Amino acid sequence: MPLNRGLVSKIKLGPAKLTKYELARIIGARALQIALGAPVLIQVPPGVTDPITIATLEVKSGVVPFIIRRRVGKRYQDIPVKVLLEAEKEYLLSDP
């Protein structure tokens, strides 16, 4: 499967993956939305009712419509979560 090397090169600020802080913020924000009644974006497995678990499954599926804003000084870059997840997979699959 050919890799789309363009994704990693489009991320100018920060690492080409979600940091643990970004991931925690996304899961927490999405879990709050779910707890307050927002529609779930995936097919929830039977027996799963915890909003944090559902939010984690949504992030792993890449369906969360969030955008990360990375800032360095006065510069910033808006990066969709889906692009960061795809770039991380691309980076892990690439040869060193």
LINWO-V649115 format. One line per field, one symbol per residue. burial: # if it has 24 or more other ideal C-beta (glycine too) atoms within 12 Angstrom, else .. A space follows every 10 residues. Layout:
BEGIN
burial=???
END
This chain:
BEGIN
burial=......##.. #....###.. .##..##.## #..#.....# .......... #..######. ...#.#.#.# ........## ########.# ......
END
